[in-house]
Amino acid sequence: MYYKKIVPSITLFWILIFFSVAQAQERPIIVNAVKNQNNSIEISYEKFKPGTYTVSLKFKNLENTSSSDIEKVVKDKSGILCTLRPKDPNKGIGYSYSVSYVPGNFKAKVDSTYRYLLPFKNAKNYVVYESKNVYEVYFNQKKDIEFKSYAIRAKNPDSIYAMRKGIVIEVANKQSNKTYEDELVFTTDRNSIRVEHEDGTYANYNGFKSSSISVKEGDTVYPSSFLGVIDEFNKEYYLLNFDICYPVKEINNNDHKSMLSHNYLTPYFHTTEGDVQLVNGEEYTALVKEEFILTEMSKKEIKAFLKR
């Protein structure tokens, strides 16, 4: 996902960028520039969706000021990106800039040693399969990342739980519950949840009954928090796909623009067999202990949890 906005070059004393409410709802980030009484220009942002974003400002045509390009990771709902200060405080500033932003923080320090919970109930066991990259299998796209995703097949609509503490940044209800054809092997028409973790990784859960999803965007979930119920995939089984990924920066060689893509982790999971990396076709039993749930909780959260 990549967004860009161009601000025309100006030599006025001030600039105010205004967007309607409708535009704000369409864009996760809006950037505004305001002139202060001392002739400085304060460039700020408003964020309308939960989760972390990387915002980039590229400046051109600077007059009576100087600044390098800005790249900033933002998590709060609003804040200051930078302030342009006049070389001559008695004169205004002339400038133009472009804005781009992408979800995620490619500079985050990913904790590859973190132990995740399996996304099903304690003591529940499933055979875990490695999912194939559908773009390679069905669309003949070249393999450009090391894809790593998992799947479980259930005979009945089973409950799904969070693997790690995080913020729900996306809930996709693409369809109402329905029965699929016997021969179905692939569809994008599925309900999903995406959770952002403290270290910048994401957990993706794909395959929920639409009426069963228990979280909304902006919610905090904890290890073993109930998320929803697996939806039927075809006449043979119910299917959940899940993975852990993290954003990385890429340069488009055609136009030299930087964008964020994703790499996938091969994480360790708590199981009754120990903390293991999952092997395709092997059966695993979920292990949930209180100490696992409390791992990333604050003191306040732990106190509230223990009172329940």
C-alpha positions in Angstrom: 0.0 0.0 0.0 1.5 3.3 -1.0 0.1 6.9 -0.9 1.5 10.1 -2.2 0.4 13.7 -2.1 2.1 16.7 -3.7 1.9 20.2 -2.1 2.4 23.0 -4.7 5.4 25.3 -4.4 4.6 28.6 -2.6 6.3 31.7 -1.4 3.4 32.9 0.8 3.8 33.5 4.5 1.6 30.6 5.5 -0.1 27.5 4.2 -3.0 25.5 5.5 -3.9 22.2 3.9 -7.5 21.3 4.5 -9.4 18.0 3.7 -13.0 17.3 4.1 -14.3 14.7 6.6 -15.1 12.4 3.7 -11.4 12.6 2.5 -10.2 12.0 6.0 -12.2 8.8 6.2 -10.7 7.6 3.0 -7.1 8.3 4.0 -5.4 6.8 7.1 -3.0 9.8 7.4 -3.5 13.5 6.7 -0.6 15.9 6.8 -1.2 19.6 7.5 1.2 22.6 7.5 0.6 25.8 9.5 2.6 29.0 9.8 3.5 30.2 13.3 3.9 33.8 14.4 7.7 33.5 14.2 7.4 32.6 10.5 8.3 29.0 11.2 6.2 26.3 9.5 4.9 23.4 11.6 4.1 20.2 9.7 1.9 17.8 11.6 -0.2 14.7 10.9 -3.5 13.1 12.0 -3.9 9.3 11.9 -7.4 7.8 11.5 -6.6 4.1 11.6 -5.0 2.1 14.4 -1.4 0.8 14.0 2.0 2.0 13.1 2.8 4.0 9.9 6.0 5.2 8.3 5.5 8.8 7.0 8.0 10.4 4.5 8.4 14.0 3.6 10.5 15.0 0.6 11.2 18.8 0.3 11.8 20.9 -2.8 12.1 24.6 -3.7 13.1 25.7 -0.2 13.4 29.4 0.3 14.7 31.1 3.5 15.0 27.7 5.2 16.8 24.3 4.9 15.8 20.8 5.8 16.7 17.3 4.8 14.0 14.8 3.9 12.0 13.4 6.8 11.1 9.8 7.5 9.2 9.2 10.8 7.4 6.3 12.4 4.1 7.4 13.9 1.9 5.5 16.3 -0.1 8.2 18.0 -3.3 9.6 16.6 -1.6 13.0 15.9 1.7 14.7 16.3 4.4 16.9 14.8 6.5 15.6 11.9 8.9 18.5 11.7 9.3 22.3 11.9 10.8 24.5 9.2 12.6 27.5 10.7 13.4 30.7 8.7 17.0 31.7 8.2 15.9 35.3 8.3 13.1 35.5 11.0 11.7 38.7 9.4 10.8 36.9 6.2 8.4 34.1 5.3 9.4 30.6 4.1 8.9 29.3 0.6 8.6 25.5 0.2 7.0 22.5 -1.4 6.9 18.9 -0.3 5.5 15.5 -1.2 4.1 13.1 1.4 4.1 9.3 1.3 3.1 6.9 3.9 2.9 3.1 4.4 1.6 0.9 7.2 4.3 -0.6 9.4 7.8 0.2 10.7 10.6 -1.4 8.7 13.2 -0.3 11.3 11.5 -2.3 14.1 13.6 -4.8 15.9 11.8 -8.1 15.3 12.0 -10.6 18.2 12.5 -13.8 16.3 12.9 -15.7 19.5 9.4 -14.9 20.8 7.3 -17.9 21.7 3.8 -17.8 20.3 0.7 -19.6 21.3 -1.0 -21.9 18.8 -4.3 -20.2 17.8 -6.5 -22.9 19.3 -7.7 -23.8 22.8 -5.4 -25.2 25.4 -4.9 -29.0 25.0 -6.6 -29.0 21.6 -4.6 -30.8 18.9 -4.5 -30.3 15.2 -2.4 -31.4 12.2 -0.7 -28.2 10.9 0.0 -27.8 7.2 2.2 -25.2 5.4 0.1 -23.1 3.1 1.3 -22.5 -0.5 1.7 -19.0 -2.0 -1.4 -18.7 -4.1 0.2 -16.1 -6.4 2.9 -18.6 -7.3 0.6 -21.6 -7.6 -2.4 -20.0 -9.4 -1.0 -16.9 -11.1 2.5 -18.0 -12.0 4.2 -15.1 -10.2 7.9 -15.2 -9.5 8.9 -16.1 -6.0 10.3 -12.9 -4.5 9.9 -13.6 -0.7 10.2 -16.6 1.5 6.5 -17.3 2.1 5.6 -19.0 5.4 2.0 -19.5 6.3 0.2 -22.3 8.2 -3.2 -23.9 8.0 -5.4 -26.1 10.2 -8.4 -28.1 9.0 -11.3 -28.7 11.3 -14.3 -31.0 11.0 -16.4 -28.6 13.1 -16.5 -24.8 13.5 -13.9 -24.5 16.2 -12.9 -21.4 18.2 -9.7 -19.4 17.3 -7.6 -17.4 19.8 -4.9 -14.8 19.6 -1.3 -16.0 19.5 0.3 -12.9 21.1 -0.6 -9.5 22.6 -1.3 -6.8 20.1 -3.6 -4.1 18.6 -6.2 -5.2 16.1 -5.4 -3.0 13.0 -7.7 -4.6 10.4 -10.9 -6.6 10.5 -12.1 -7.7 7.0 -15.7 -9.0 6.8 -15.8 -9.8 3.1 -18.8 -12.1 3.1 -21.7 -13.5 5.0 -21.6 -17.2 6.0 -22.2 -19.5 3.1 -21.5 -23.0 1.9 -18.7 -23.3 -0.7 -18.5 -25.8 -3.5 -17.1 -29.3 -2.9 -14.1 -28.7 -5.3 -13.1 -25.3 -3.9 -9.3 -25.0 -3.4 -8.7 -21.2 -3.4 -10.7 -18.0 -2.7 -10.0 -14.5 -1.6 -13.6 -14.2 -0.3 -12.8 -14.9 3.4 -13.0 -13.0 6.6 -9.8 -12.1 8.4 -8.1 -10.3 11.3 -4.7 -8.6 11.4 -3.0 -7.8 14.7 0.1 -5.6 15.2 2.6 -6.7 17.9 4.9 -4.6 20.0 8.0 -5.6 18.0 6.5 -4.5 14.7 5.4 -8.0 13.5 1.9 -8.8 12.4 -0.3 -11.8 13.0 -2.7 -12.6 10.2 -5.7 -14.9 10.9 -7.8 -15.8 7.8 -11.0 -17.8 7.7 -13.7 -16.6 10.2 -17.5 -16.9 10.2 -18.5 -13.2 9.8 -21.0 -13.3 12.6 -18.4 -14.8 15.0 -15.7 -12.2 15.0 -15.4 -10.8 18.5 -12.9 -7.9 18.0 -12.9 -4.6 16.2 -10.2 -2.3 14.9 -8.3 -0.6 17.7 -9.0 -3.4 20.3 -6.1 -4.8 22.4 -5.9 -8.6 22.4 -3.9 -10.8 24.6 -2.5 -14.3 24.2 -5.5 -16.7 24.2 -8.0 -13.9 23.7 -11.0 -15.2 21.7 -11.1 -13.9 18.2 -13.9 -15.9 16.4 -14.9 -19.2 14.9 -13.5 -20.9 11.8 -15.7 -20.7 8.7 -16.5 -23.6 6.4 -14.2 -23.7 3.4 -15.7 -26.5 1.4 -18.0 -29.5 2.1 -15.0 -31.4 3.6 -13.6 -29.1 6.3 -13.4 -25.7 8.0 -10.1 -23.9 7.3 -8.0 -21.3 9.2 -4.8 -19.9 7.7 -2.4 -18.0 10.0 1.1 -16.4 9.7 3.5 -14.0 11.3 5.2 -11.4 9.1 7.0 -8.1 9.4 7.5 -5.1 7.0 10.7 -4.5 5.1 11.8 -1.6 2.9 12.1 -2.1 -0.8 13.3 0.2 -3.6 11.4 0.2 -6.9 14.2 0.2 -9.5 11.9 1.7 -12.1 11.1 5.0 -10.2 13.5 4.7 -7.2 10.6 5.0 -4.8 10.8 3.2 -1.4 7.9 1.1 -0.3 7.2 -1.5 2.4 6.9 -5.2 1.6 6.7 -8.1 4.0 8.9 -11.0 5.1 7.6 -14.0 6.9 8.9 -15.5 10.2 9.2 -19.2 11.0 8.2 -18.6 14.7 8.5 -20.9 17.7 5.2 -22.0 19.3 4.4 -23.3 22.8 3.2 -26.9 22.5 3.0 -29.9 24.8 6.0 -31.2 22.9 8.1 -28.1 23.8 8.7 -24.8 22.0 9.0 -25.8 18.4 9.0 -24.5 14.8 6.0 -26.2 13.1 6.7 -28.9 10.5 4.3 -29.5 7.6 1.9 -32.4 8.3 2.8 -32.9 12.0 0.2 -32.9 14.8 0.6 -30.4 17.7 -1.2 -29.9 20.9 -1.7 -26.3 22.2 -0.1 -25.4 25.5 -1.4 -22.3 27.3 -0.1 -21.3 30.7 -0.7 -18.1 32.7 2.9 -17.1 32.5 2.6 -17.1 28.7 -0.4 -14.9 28.8 1.3 -12.4 31.1 4.5 -12.1 29.0 4.0 -8.7 27.5 1.4 -7.2 29.9 1.9 -4.0 31.8 1.7 -4.1 35.6 -1.8 -2.6 35.3 -2.9 -5.2 32.8 -1.5 -8.0 35.0 -3.4 -6.7 38.0 -6.6 -6.5 36.1 -6.1 -10.0 34.6 -5.4 -11.6 38.0 -8.6 -10.1 39.4 -10.7 -11.9 36.9 
